[in-house]
């Protein structure tokens, strides 16, 4: 449900959160009521997870697999 700027700011003030613009190019622009610190934490967490996955993929493609010899 679209809100005007004053309505969104009032809702955020009542909830004790911030209005964060997620997609300014959309029609209408997409905003979210969230604490900025929580948003930054979620972004950092996603960035770290993506880094872990890419490191594992790089190691899998460059690390040779040696055959096991049982004696």
PQR file with spaces between the fields and no chain letter, atoms N, CA, C, O and H, PARSE charges and radii, in Angstrom:
ATOM       1  N    UNK     1       0.837   -1.163    0.000 -0.4000 1.5000
ATOM       2  CA   UNK     1       0.000    0.000    0.000 -0.0000 2.0000
ATOM       3  C    UNK     1       0.893    1.241    0.000  0.5500 1.7000
ATOM       4  O    UNK     1       1.658    1.435    0.945 -0.5500 1.4000
ATOM       5  N    UNK     2       0.819    2.086   -1.031 -0.4000 1.5000
ATOM       6  CA   UNK     2       1.677    3.273   -1.113 -0.0000 2.0000
ATOM       7  C    UNK     2       1.319    4.319   -0.052  0.5500 1.7000
ATOM       8  O    UNK     2       0.152    4.550    0.262 -0.5500 1.4000
ATOM       9  H    UNK     2       0.197    1.929   -1.799  0.4000 1.0000
ATOM      10  N    UNK     3       2.356    4.929    0.475 -0.4000 1.5000
ATOM      11  CA   UNK     3       2.208    6.002    1.455 -0.0000 2.0000
ATOM      12  C    UNK     3       2.882    7.253    0.917  0.5500 1.7000
ATOM      13  O    UNK     3       3.815    7.171    0.119 -0.5500 1.4000
ATOM      14  H    UNK     3       3.305    4.741    0.220  0.4000 1.0000
ATOM      15  N    UNK     4       2.407    8.408    1.354 -0.4000 1.5000
ATOM      16  CA   UNK     4       3.094    9.648    1.016 -0.0000 2.0000
ATOM      17  C    UNK     4       4.308    9.787    1.939  0.5500 1.7000
ATOM      18  O    UNK     4       4.419    9.072    2.935 -0.5500 1.4000
ATOM      19  H    UNK     4       1.648    8.475    2.002  0.4000 1.0000
ATOM      20  N    UNK     5       5.209   10.701    1.609 -0.4000 1.5000
ATOM      21  CA   UNK     5       6.408   10.894    2.425 -0.0000 2.0000
ATOM      22  C    UNK     5       6.084   11.212    3.879  0.5500 1.7000
ATOM      23  O    UNK     5       6.666   10.596    4.772 -0.5500 1.4000
ATOM      24  H    UNK     5       5.119   11.283    0.800  0.4000 1.0000
ATOM      25  N    UNK     6       5.179   12.149    4.153 -0.4000 1.5000
ATOM      26  CA   UNK     6       4.874   12.429    5.566 -0.0000 2.0000
ATOM      27  C    UNK     6       4.281   11.223    6.309  0.5500 1.7000
ATOM      28  O    UNK     6       4.566   11.014    7.488 -0.5500 1.4000
ATOM      29  H    UNK     6       4.706   12.649    3.428  0.4000 1.0000
ATOM      30  N    UNK     7       3.460   10.439    5.615 -0.4000 1.5000
ATOM      31  CA   UNK     7       2.887    9.253    6.260 -0.0000 2.0000
ATOM      32  C    UNK     7       3.971    8.235    6.584  0.5500 1.7000
ATOM      33  O    UNK     7       3.979    7.652    7.668 -0.5500 1.4000
ATOM      34  H    UNK     7       3.228   10.610    4.658  0.4000 1.0000
ATOM      35  N    UNK     8       4.887    8.024    5.643 -0.4000 1.5000
ATOM      36  CA   UNK     8       5.966    7.053    5.857 -0.0000 2.0000
ATOM      37  C    UNK     8       6.867    7.495    6.997  0.5500 1.7000
ATOM      38  O    UNK     8       7.271    6.679    7.826 -0.5500 1.4000
ATOM      39  H    UNK     8       4.880    8.498    4.762  0.4000 1.0000
ATOM      40  N    UNK     9       7.184    8.780    7.043 -0.4000 1.5000
ATOM      41  CA   UNK     9       8.033    9.287    8.117 -0.0000 2.0000
ATOM      42  C    UNK     9       7.333    9.182    9.472  0.5500 1.7000
ATOM      43  O    UNK     9       7.976    8.902   10.484 -0.5500 1.4000
ATOM      44  H    UNK     9       6.856    9.442    6.370  0.4000 1.0000
ATOM      45  N    UNK    10       6.028    9.403    9.493 -0.4000 1.5000
ATOM      46  CA   UNK    10       5.268    9.289   10.731 -0.0000 2.0000
ATOM      47  C    UNK    10       5.243    7.835   11.211  0.5500 1.7000
ATOM      48  O    UNK    10       5.419    7.571   12.401 -0.5500 1.4000
ATOM      49  H    UNK    10       5.505    9.630    8.671  0.4000 1.0000
ATOM      50  N    UNK    11       5.025    6.895   10.289 -0.4000 1.5000
ATOM      51  CA   UNK    11       5.026    5.470   10.652 -0.0000 2.0000
ATOM      52  C    UNK    11       6.393    5.053   11.200  0.5500 1.7000
ATOM      53  O    UNK    11       6.482    4.326   12.188 -0.5500 1.4000
ATOM      54  H    UNK    11       4.883    7.109    9.323  0.4000 1.0000
ATOM      55  N    UNK    12       7.451    5.523   10.546 -0.4000 1.5000
ATOM      56  CA   UNK    12       8.798    5.180   10.997 -0.0000 2.0000
ATOM      57  C    UNK    12       9.067    5.758   12.378  0.5500 1.7000
ATOM      58  O    UNK    12       9.668    5.099   13.227 -0.5500 1.4000
ATOM      59  H    UNK    12       7.379    6.114    9.742  0.4000 1.0000
ATOM      60  N    UNK    13       8.625    6.982   12.601 -0.4000 1.5000
ATOM      61  CA   UNK    13       8.826    7.613   13.902 -0.0000 2.0000
ATOM      62  C    UNK    13       8.088    6.850   14.995  0.5500 1.7000
ATOM      63  O    UNK    13       8.626    6.649   16.084 -0.5500 1.4000
ATOM      64  H    UNK    13       8.137    7.518   11.911  0.4000 1.0000
ATOM      65  N    UNK    14       6.865    6.428   14.713 -0.4000 1.5000
ATOM      66  CA   UNK    14       6.076    5.664   15.688 -0.0000 2.0000
ATOM      67  C    UNK    14       6.719    4.319   15.995  0.5500 1.7000
ATOM      68  O    UNK    14       6.696    3.860   17.137 -0.5500 1.4000
ATOM      69  H    UNK    14       6.427    6.591   13.829  0.4000 1.0000
ATOM      70  N    UNK    15       7.296    3.685   14.968 -0.4000 1.5000
ATOM      71  CA   UNK    15       7.901    2.366   15.147 -0.0000 2.0000
ATOM      72  C    UNK    15       9.334    2.450   15.669  0.5500 1.7000
ATOM      73  O    UNK    15       9.907    1.436   16.067 -0.5500 1.4000
ATOM      74  H    UNK    15       7.315    4.058   14.040  0.4000 1.0000
ATOM      75  N    UNK    16       9.915    3.647   15.672 -0.4000 1.5000
ATOM      76  CA   UNK    16      11.286    3.795   16.130 -0.0000 2.0000
ATOM      77  C    UNK    16      12.295    3.283   15.122  0.5500 1.7000
ATOM      78  O    UNK    16      13.374    2.828   15.499 -0.5500 1.4000
ATOM      79  H    UNK    16       9.449    4.471   15.349  0.4000 1.0000
ATOM      80  N    UNK    17      11.956    3.352   13.841 -0.4000 1.5000
ATOM      81  CA   UNK    17      12.844    2.874   12.784 -0.0000 2.0000
ATOM      82  C    UNK    17      13.131    4.011   11.805  0.5500 1.7000
ATOM      83  O    UNK    17      12.707    5.148   12.014 -0.5500 1.4000
ATOM      84  H    UNK    17      11.079    3.722   13.534  0.4000 1.0000
ATOM      85  N    UNK    18      13.852    3.689   10.740 -0.4000 1.5000
ATOM      86  CA   UNK    18      14.181    4.648    9.696 -0.0000 2.0000
ATOM      87  C    UNK    18      13.489    4.243    8.407  0.5500 1.7000
ATOM      88  O    UNK    18      13.141    3.076    8.224 -0.5500 1.4000
ATOM      89  H    UNK    18      14.196    2.765   10.570  0.4000 1.0000
ATOM      90  N    UNK    19      13.288    5.205    7.511 -0.4000 1.5000
ATOM      91  CA   UNK    19      12.763    4.919    6.175 -0.0000 2.0000
ATOM      92  C    UNK    19      13.979    4.771    5.259  0.5500 1.7000
ATOM      93  O    UNK    19      14.746    5.719    5.090 -0.5500 1.4000
ATOM      94  H    UNK    19      13.571    6.152    7.659  0.4000 1.0000
ATOM      95  N    UNK    20      14.157    3.597    4.674 -0.4000 1.5000
ATOM      96  CA   UNK    20      15.308    3.318    3.817 -0.0000 2.0000
ATOM      97  C    UNK    20      14.806    3.122    2.398  0.5500 1.7000
ATOM      98  O    UNK    20      13.919    2.303    2.154 -0.5500 1.4000
ATOM      99  H    UNK    20      13.535    2.827    4.811  0.4000 1.0000
ATOM     100  N    UNK    21      15.373    3.872    1.463 -0.4000 1.5000
ATOM     101  CA   UNK    21      15.005    3.782    0.052 -0.0000 2.0000
ATOM     102  C    UNK    21      15.762    2.612   -0.564  0.5500 1.7000
ATOM     103  O    UNK    21      16.990    2.644   -0.649 -0.5500 1.4000
ATOM     104  H    UNK    21      16.093    4.536    1.661  0.4000 1.0000
ATOM     105  N    UNK    22      15.040    1.579   -0.995 -0.4000 1.5000
ATOM     106  CA   UNK    22      15.669    0.383   -1.546 -0.0000 2.0000
ATOM     107  C    UNK    22      15.781    0.429   -3.062  0.5500 1.7000
ATOM     108  O    UNK    22      16.798    0.021   -3.622 -0.5500 1.4000
ATOM     109  H    UNK    22      14.043    1.553   -0.926  0.4000 1.0000
ATOM     110  N    UNK    23      14.752    0.918   -3.724 -0.4000 1.5000
ATOM     111  CA   UNK    23      14.730    0.933   -5.185 -0.0000 2.0000
ATOM     112  C    UNK    23      14.163    2.268   -5.673  0.5500 1.7000
ATOM     113  O    UNK    23      12.954    2.395   -5.865 -0.5500 1.4000
ATOM     114  H    UNK    23      13.925    1.250   -3.269  0.4000 1.0000
ATOM     115  N    UNK    24      15.032    3.263   -5.872 -0.4000 1.5000
ATOM     116  CA   UNK    24      14.556    4.583   -6.259 -0.0000 2.0000
ATOM     117  C    UNK    24      14.028    4.652   -7.688  0.5500 1.7000
ATOM     118  O    UNK    24      13.237    5.540   -8.007 -0.5500 1.4000
ATOM     119  H    UNK    24      16.014    3.160   -5.716  0.4000 1.0000
ATOM     120  N    UNK    25      14.448    3.736   -8.549 -0.4000 1.5000
ATOM     121  CA   UNK    25      14.035    3.773   -9.957 -0.0000 2.0000
ATOM     122  C    UNK    25      12.688    3.114  -10.209  0.5500 1.7000
ATOM     123  O    UNK    25      12.116    3.271  -11.288 -0.5500 1.4000
ATOM     124  H    UNK    25      15.090    3.014   -8.290  0.4000 1.0000
ATOM     125  N    UNK    26      12.178    2.386   -9.237 -0.4000 1.5000
ATOM     126  CA   UNK    26      10.887    1.712   -9.401 -0.0000 2.0000
ATOM     127  C    UNK    26       9.765    2.748   -9.400  0.5500 1.7000
ATOM     128  O    UNK    26       9.938    3.879   -8.947 -0.5500 1.4000
ATOM     129  H    UNK    26      12.642    2.259   -8.361  0.4000 1.0000
ATOM     130  N    UNK    27       8.633    2.337   -9.911 -0.4000 1.5000
ATOM     131  CA   UNK    27       7.485    3.243   -9.926 -0.0000 2.0000
ATOM     132  C    UNK    27       6.341    2.570   -9.186  0.5500 1.7000
ATOM     133  O    UNK    27       5.779    1.625   -9.738 -0.5500 1.4000
ATOM     134  H    UNK    27       8.493    1.418  -10.279  0.4000 1.0000
ATOM     135  N    UNK    28       5.963    2.960   -8.029 -0.4000 1.5000
ATOM     136  CA   UNK    28       6.535    3.984   -7.149 -0.0000 2.0000
ATOM     137  C    UNK    28       7.815    3.484   -6.491  0.5500 1.7000
ATOM     138  O    UNK    28       8.035    2.275   -6.415 -0.5500 1.4000
ATOM     139  H    UNK    28       6.421    3.728   -7.580  0.4000 1.0000
ATOM     140  N    UNK    29       8.666    4.399   -6.012 -0.4000 1.5000
ATOM     141  CA   UNK    29       9.911    3.990   -5.348 -0.0000 2.0000
ATOM     142  C    UNK    29       9.626    3.075   -4.148  0.5500 1.7000
ATOM     143  O    UNK    29       8.629    3.244   -3.446 -0.5500 1.4000
ATOM     144  H    UNK    29       8.487    5.381   -6.073  0.4000 1.0000
ATOM     145  N    UNK    30      10.507    2.119   -3.935 -0.4000 1.5000
ATOM     146  CA   UNK    30      10.317    1.135   -2.868 -0.0000 2.0000
ATOM     147  C    UNK    30      11.152    1.541   -1.659  0.5500 1.7000
ATOM     148  O    UNK    30      12.366    1.721   -1.755 -0.5500 1.4000
ATOM     149  H    UNK    30      11.317    1.981   -4.506  0.4000 1.0000
ATOM     150  N    UNK    31      10.481    1.681   -0.524 -0.4000 1.5000
ATOM     151  CA   UNK    31      11.128    2.008    0.742 -0.0000 2.0000
ATOM     152  C    UNK    31      10.798    0.918    1.757  0.5500 1.7000
ATOM     153  O    UNK    31       9.868    0.131    1.580 -0.5500 1.4000
ATOM     154  H    UNK    31       9.495    1.535   -0.445  0.4000 1.0000
ATOM     155  N    UNK    32      11.586    0.903    2.814 -0.4000 1.5000
ATOM     156  CA   UNK    32      11.371   -0.087    3.864 -0.0000 2.0000
ATOM     157  C    UNK    32      11.601    0.577    5.214  0.5500 1.7000
ATOM     158  O    UNK    32      12.507    1.397    5.367 -0.5500 1.4000
ATOM     159  H    UNK    32      12.341    1.542    2.957  0.4000 1.0000
ATOM     160  N    UNK    33      10.784    0.223    6.178 -0.4000 1.5000
ATOM     161  CA   UNK    33      10.977    0.712    7.539 -0.0000 2.0000
ATOM     162  C    UNK    33      11.880   -0.282    8.257  0.5500 1.7000
ATOM     163  O    UNK    33      11.478   -1.413    8.531 -0.5500 1.4000
ATOM     164  H    UNK    33      10.049   -0.443    6.054  0.4000 1.0000
ATOM     165  N    UNK    34      13.104    0.147    8.560 -0.4000 1.5000
ATOM     166  CA   UNK    34      14.081   -0.746    9.175 -0.0000 2.0000
ATOM     167  C    UNK    34      15.114    0.092    9.917  0.5500 1.7000
ATOM     168  O    UNK    34      15.309    1.266    9.602 -0.5500 1.4000
ATOM     169  H    UNK    34      13.430    1.065    8.338  0.4000 1.0000
ATOM     170  N    UNK    35      15.763   -0.498   10.881 -0.4000 1.5000
ATOM     171  CA   UNK    35      16.863    0.166   11.552 -0.0000 2.0000
ATOM     172  C    UNK    35      18.081    0.099   10.635  0.5500 1.7000
ATOM     173  O    UNK    35      18.402   -0.964   10.103 -0.5500 1.4000
ATOM     174  H    UNK    35      15.604   -1.452   11.136  0.4000 1.0000
ATOM     175  N    UNK    36      18.753    1.225   10.450 -0.4000 1.5000
ATOM     176  CA   UNK    36      19.889    1.280    9.529 -0.0000 2.0000
ATOM     177  C    UNK    36      20.996    0.336    9.980  0.5500 1.7000
ATOM     178  O    UNK    36      21.634   -0.298    9.139 -0.5500 1.4000
ATOM     179  H    UNK    36      18.492    2.088   10.882  0.4000 1.0000
ATOM     180  N    UNK    37      21.239    0.225   11.272 -0.4000 1.5000
ATOM     181  CA   UNK    37      22.283   -0.675   11.765 -0.0000 2.0000
ATOM     182  C    UNK    37      21.967   -2.124   11.410  0.5500 1.7000
ATOM     183  O    UNK    37      22.872   -2.892   11.082 -0.5500 1.4000
ATOM     184  H    UNK    37      20.721    0.740   11.955  0.4000 1.0000
ATOM     185  N    UNK    38      20.694   -2.504   11.473 -0.4000 1.5000
ATOM     186  CA   UNK    38      20.292   -3.860   11.121 -0.0000 2.0000
ATOM     187  C    UNK    38      20.500   -4.103    9.624  0.5500 1.7000
ATOM     188  O    UNK    38      20.953   -5.178    9.231 -0.5500 1.4000
ATOM     189  H    UNK    38      19.959   -1.881   11.739  0.4000 1.0000
ATOM     190  N    UNK    39      20.173   -3.111    8.785 -0.4000 1.5000
ATOM     191  CA   UNK    39      20.366   -3.229    7.343 -0.0000 2.0000
ATOM     192  C    UNK    39      21.844   -3.401    7.010  0.5500 1.7000
ATOM     193  O    UNK    39      22.198   -4.246    6.188 -0.5500 1.4000
ATOM     194  H    UNK    39      19.806   -2.237    9.104  0.4000 1.0000
ATOM     195  N    UNK    40      22.707   -2.612    7.637 -0.4000 1.5000
ATOM     196  CA   UNK    40      24.152   -2.727    7.396 -0.0000 2.0000
ATOM     197  C    UNK    40      24.656   -4.101    7.820  0.5500 1.7000
ATOM     198  O    UNK    40      25.482   -4.698    7.130 -0.5500 1.4000
ATOM     199  H    UNK    40      22.420   -1.925    8.305  0.4000 1.0000
ATOM     200  N    UNK    41      24.162   -4.610    8.954 -0.4000 1.5000
ATOM     201  CA   UNK    41      24.563   -5.931    9.433 -0.0000 2.0000
ATOM     202  C    UNK    41      24.169   -7.006    8.421  0.5500 1.7000
ATOM     203  O    UNK    41      24.966   -7.891    8.110 -0.5500 1.4000
ATOM     204  H    UNK    41      23.491   -4.125    9.514  0.4000 1.0000
ATOM     205  N    UNK    42      22.932   -6.928    7.904 -0.4000 1.5000
ATOM     206  CA   UNK    42      22.462   -7.910    6.925 -0.0000 2.0000
ATOM     207  C    UNK    42      23.292   -7.856    5.651  0.5500 1.7000
ATOM     208  O    UNK    42      23.595   -8.900    5.073 -0.5500 1.4000
ATOM     209  H    UNK    42      22.285   -6.209    8.157  0.4000 1.0000
ATOM     210  N    UNK    43      23.670   -6.653    5.197 -0.4000 1.5000
ATOM     211  CA   UNK    43      24.476   -6.515    3.987 -0.0000 2.0000
ATOM     212  C    UNK    43      25.873   -7.085    4.197  0.5500 1.7000
ATOM     213  O    UNK    43      26.395   -7.776    3.322 -0.5500 1.4000
ATOM     214  H    UNK    43      23.424   -5.805    5.666  0.4000 1.0000
ATOM     215  N    UNK    44      26.482   -6.806    5.342 -0.4000 1.5000
ATOM     216  CA   UNK    44      27.810   -7.350    5.640 -0.0000 2.0000
ATOM     217  C    UNK    44      27.772   -8.872    5.718  0.5500 1.7000
ATOM     218  O    UNK    44      28.678   -9.544    5.225 -0.5500 1.4000
ATOM     219  H    UNK    44      26.057   -6.245    6.053  0.4000 1.0000
ATOM     220  N    UNK    45      26.733   -9.411    6.331 -0.4000 1.5000
ATOM     221  CA   UNK    45      26.588  -10.859    6.459 -0.0000 2.0000
ATOM     222  C    UNK    45      26.466  -11.514    5.080  0.5500 1.7000
ATOM     223  O    UNK    45      27.089  -12.544    4.825 -0.5500 1.4000
ATOM     224  H    UNK    45      25.997   -8.865    6.731  0.4000 1.0000
ATOM     225  N    UNK    46      25.665  -10.918    4.192 -0.4000 1.5000
ATOM     226  CA   UNK    46      25.499  -11.449    2.844 -0.0000 2.0000
ATOM     227  C    UNK    46      26.806  -11.360    2.054  0.5500 1.7000
ATOM     228  O    UNK    46      27.127  -12.259    1.277 -0.5500 1.4000
ATOM     229  H    UNK    46      25.159  -10.080    4.399  0.4000 1.0000
ATOM     230  N    UNK    47      27.553  -10.279    2.253 -0.4000 1.5000
ATOM     231  CA   UNK    47      28.826  -10.099    1.552 -0.0000 2.0000
ATOM     232  C    UNK    47      29.843  -11.152    2.004  0.5500 1.7000
ATOM     233  O    UNK    47      30.560  -11.714    1.176 -0.5500 1.4000
ATOM     234  H    UNK    47      27.291   -9.548    2.884  0.4000 1.0000
ATOM     235  N    UNK    48      29.908  -11.418    3.304 -0.4000 1.5000
ATOM     236  CA   UNK    48      30.827  -12.431    3.822 -0.0000 2.0000
ATOM     237  C    UNK    48      30.456  -13.813    3.307  0.5500 1.7000
ATOM     238  O    UNK    48      31.332  -14.596    2.938 -0.5500 1.4000
ATOM     239  H    UNK    48      29.326  -10.961    3.977  0.4000 1.0000
ATOM     240  N    UNK    49      29.164  -14.117    3.280 -0.4000 1.5000
ATOM     241  CA   UNK    49      28.705  -15.427    2.801 -0.0000 2.0000
ATOM     242  C    UNK    49      29.055  -15.609    1.331  0.5500 1.7000
ATOM     243  O    UNK    49      29.478  -16.690    0.921 -0.5500 1.4000
ATOM     244  H    UNK    49      28.453  -13.481    3.580  0.4000 1.0000
ATOM     245  N    UNK    50      28.881  -14.560    0.537 -0.4000 1.5000
ATOM     246  CA   UNK    50      29.221  -14.629   -0.883 -0.0000 2.0000
ATOM     247  C    UNK    50      30.722  -14.848   -1.066  0.5500 1.7000
ATOM     248  O    UNK    50      31.142  -15.578   -1.963 -0.5500 1.4000
ATOM     249  H    UNK    50      28.537  -13.682    0.870  0.4000 1.0000
ATOM     250  N    UNK    51      31.525  -14.217   -0.217 -0.4000 1.5000
ATOM     251  CA   UNK    51      32.977  -14.398   -0.273 -0.0000 2.0000
ATOM     252  C    UNK    51      33.382  -15.816    0.058  0.5500 1.7000
ATOM     253  O    UNK    51      34.283  -16.372   -0.569 -0.5500 1.4000
ATOM     254  H    UNK    51      31.184  -13.624    0.512  0.4000 1.0000
ATOM     255  N    UNK    52      32.725  -16.401    1.036 -0.4000 1.5000
ATOM     256  CA   UNK    52      33.034  -17.793    1.404 -0.0000 2.0000
ATOM     257  C    UNK    52      32.722  -18.736    0.259  0.5500 1.7000
ATOM     258  O    UNK    52      33.500  -19.644   -0.032 -0.5500 1.4000
ATOM     259  H    UNK    52      31.992  -15.949    1.545  0.4000 1.0000
ATOM     260  N    UNK    53      31.594  -18.527   -0.389 -0.4000 1.5000
ATOM     261  CA   UNK    53      31.199  -19.409   -1.490 -0.0000 2.0000
ATOM     262  C    UNK    53      32.151  -19.271   -2.668  0.5500 1.7000
ATOM     263  O    UNK    53      32.489  -20.269   -3.305 -0.5500 1.4000
ATOM     264  H    UNK    53      30.961  -17.789   -0.152  0.4000 1.0000
ATOM     265  N    UNK    54      32.592  -18.043   -2.973 -0.4000 1.5000
ATOM     266  CA   UNK    54      33.479  -17.860   -4.125 -0.0000 2.0000
ATOM     267  C    UNK    54      34.861  -18.441   -3.833  0.5500 1.7000
ATOM     268  O    UNK    54      35.499  -18.990   -4.732 -0.5500 1.4000
ATOM     269  H    UNK    54      32.318  -17.232   -2.456  0.4000 1.0000
ATOM     270  N    UNK    55      35.340  -18.326   -2.571 -0.4000 1.5000
ATOM     271  CA   UNK    55      36.637  -18.918   -2.219 -0.0000 2.0000
ATOM     272  C    UNK    55      36.592  -20.428   -2.368  0.5500 1.7000
ATOM     273  O    UNK    55      37.542  -21.028   -2.871 -0.5500 1.4000
ATOM     274  H    UNK    55      34.822  -17.880   -1.841  0.4000 1.0000
ATOM     275  N    UNK    56      35.504  -21.051   -1.937 -0.4000 1.5000
ATOM     276  CA   UNK    56      35.374  -22.499   -2.044 -0.0000 2.0000
ATOM     277  C    UNK    56      35.333  -22.925   -3.502  0.5500 1.7000
ATOM     278  O    UNK    56      35.912  -23.949   -3.866 -0.5500 1.4000
ATOM     279  H    UNK    56      34.733  -20.564   -1.527  0.4000 1.0000
ATOM     280  N    UNK    57      34.657  -22.150   -4.340 -0.4000 1.5000
ATOM     281  CA   UNK    57      34.578  -22.478   -5.765 -0.0000 2.0000
ATOM     282  C    UNK    57      35.944  -22.340   -6.421  0.5500 1.7000
ATOM     283  O    UNK    57      36.324  -23.172   -7.244 -0.5500 1.4000
ATOM     284  H    UNK    57      34.188  -21.318   -4.044  0.4000 1.0000
ATOM     285  N    UNK    58      36.697  -21.279   -6.057 -0.4000 1.5000
ATOM     286  CA   UNK    58      38.030  -21.082   -6.627 -0.0000 2.0000
ATOM     287  C    UNK    58      38.959  -22.204   -6.216  0.5500 1.7000
ATOM     288  O    UNK    58      39.736  -22.691   -7.038 -0.5500 1.4000
ATOM     289  H    UNK    58      36.388  -20.603   -5.388  0.4000 1.0000
ATOM     290  N    UNK    59      38.899  -22.624   -4.967 -0.4000 1.5000
ATOM     291  CA   UNK    59      39.769  -23.697   -4.494 -0.0000 2.0000
ATOM     292  C    UNK    59      39.427  -25.004   -5.197  0.5500 1.7000
ATOM     293  O    UNK    59      40.320  -25.772   -5.554 -0.5500 1.4000
ATOM     294  H    UNK    59      38.269  -22.228   -4.299  0.4000 1.0000
ATOM     295  N    UNK    60      38.157  -25.254   -5.392 -0.4000 1.5000
ATOM     296  CA   UNK    60      37.732  -26.485   -6.042 -0.0000 2.0000
ATOM     297  C    UNK    60      38.210  -26.532   -7.487  0.5500 1.7000
ATOM     298  O    UNK    60      38.496  -27.611   -8.004 -0.5500 1.4000
ATOM     299  H    UNK    60      37.431  -24.630   -5.102  0.4000 1.0000
ATOM     300  N    UNK    61      38.301  -25.389   -8.143 -0.4000 1.5000
ATOM     301  CA   UNK    61      38.712  -25.387   -9.547 -0.0000 2.0000
ATOM     302  C    UNK    61      40.232  -25.390   -9.701  0.5500 1.7000
ATOM     303  O    UNK    61      40.730  -25.821  -10.742 -0.5500 1.4000
ATOM     304  H    UNK    61      38.068  -24.512   -7.723  0.4000 1.0000
ATOM     305  N    UNK    62      40.989  -24.922   -8.702 -0.4000 1.5000
ATOM     306  CA   UNK    62      42.438  -24.828   -8.832 -0.0000 2.0000
ATOM     307  C    UNK    62      43.197  -25.888   -8.049  0.5500 1.7000
ATOM     308  O    UNK    62      44.349  -26.174   -8.377 -0.5500 1.4000
ATOM     309  H    UNK    62      40.585  -24.572   -7.857  0.4000 1.0000
ATOM     310  N    UNK    63      42.603  -26.469   -7.045 -0.4000 1.5000
ATOM     311  CA   UNK    63      43.288  -27.469   -6.229 -0.0000 2.0000
ATOM     312  C    UNK    63      43.242  -28.825   -6.932  0.5500 1.7000
ATOM     313  O    UNK    63      42.163  -29.322   -7.253 -0.5500 1.4000
ATOM     314  H    UNK    63      41.668  -26.237   -6.778  0.4000 1.0000
ATOM     315  N    UNK    64      44.388  -29.412   -7.166 -0.4000 1.5000
ATOM     316  CA   UNK    64      44.372  -30.721   -7.824 -0.0000 2.0000
ATOM     317  C    UNK    64      43.859  -31.806   -6.875  0.5500 1.7000
ATOM     318  O    UNK    64      44.059  -31.738   -5.662 -0.5500 1.4000
ATOM     319  H    UNK    64      45.265  -29.008   -6.906  0.4000 1.0000
ATOM     320  N    UNK    65      43.212  -32.781   -7.442 -0.4000 1.5000
ATOM     321  CA   UNK    65      42.728  -33.920   -6.671 -0.0000 2.0000
ATOM     322  C    UNK    65      43.713  -35.060   -6.886  0.5500 1.7000
ATOM     323  O    UNK    65      43.909  -35.521   -8.011 -0.5500 1.4000
ATOM     324  H    UNK    65      43.050  -32.837   -8.427  0.4000 1.0000
ATOM     325  N    UNK    66      44.324  -35.505   -5.809 -0.4000 1.5000
ATOM     326  CA   UNK    66      45.319  -36.564   -5.899 -0.0000 2.0000
ATOM     327  C    UNK    66      44.650  -37.907   -5.617  0.5500 1.7000
ATOM     328  O    UNK    66      43.859  -38.021   -4.681 -0.5500 1.4000
ATOM     329  H    UNK    66      44.164  -35.130   -4.896  0.4000 1.0000
ATOM     330  N    UNK    67      44.960  -38.910   -6.411 -0.4000 1.5000
ATOM     331  CA   UNK    67      44.361  -40.220   -6.178 -0.0000 2.0000
ATOM     332  C    UNK    67      44.960  -40.849   -4.903  0.5500 1.7000
ATOM     333  O    UNK    67      46.142  -40.672   -4.607 -0.5500 1.4000
ATOM     334  H    UNK    67      45.603  -38.817   -7.171  0.4000 1.0000
ATOM     335  N    UNK    68      44.144  -41.564   -4.179 -0.4000 1.5000
ATOM     336  CA   UNK    68      44.595  -42.258   -2.991 -0.0000 2.0000
ATOM     337  C    UNK    68      45.141  -43.621   -3.355  0.5500 1.7000
ATOM     338  O    UNK    68      44.533  -44.353   -4.137 -0.5500 1.4000
ATOM     339  H    UNK    68      43.184  -41.708   -4.418  0.4000 1.0000
ATOM     340  N    UNK    69      46.264  -43.958   -2.803 -0.4000 1.5000
ATOM     341  CA   UNK    69      46.866  -45.274   -3.037 -0.0000 2.0000
ATOM     342  C    UNK    69      46.834  -46.040   -1.731  0.5500 1.7000
ATOM     343  O    UNK    69      47.452  -45.635   -0.747 -0.5500 1.4000
ATOM     344  H    UNK    69      46.758  -43.365   -2.168  0.4000 1.0000
ATOM     345  N    UNK    70      46.127  -47.126   -1.727 -0.4000 1.5000
ATOM     346  CA   UNK    70      46.067  -47.979   -0.537 -0.0000 2.0000
ATOM     347  C    UNK    70      47.084  -49.073   -0.675  0.5500 1.7000
ATOM     348  O    UNK    70      47.155  -49.724   -1.717 -0.5500 1.4000
ATOM     349  H    UNK    70      45.625  -47.455   -2.527  0.4000 1.0000
ATOM     350  N    UNK    71      47.880  -49.293    0.358 -0.4000 1.5000
ATOM     351  CA   UNK    71      48.882  -50.356    0.259 -0.0000 2.0000
ATOM     352  C    UNK    71      48.542  -51.515    1.128  0.5500 1.7000
ATOM     353  O    UNK    71      49.281  -52.498    1.163 -0.5500 1.4000
ATOM     354  H    UNK    71      47.822  -48.764    1.205  0.4000 1.0000
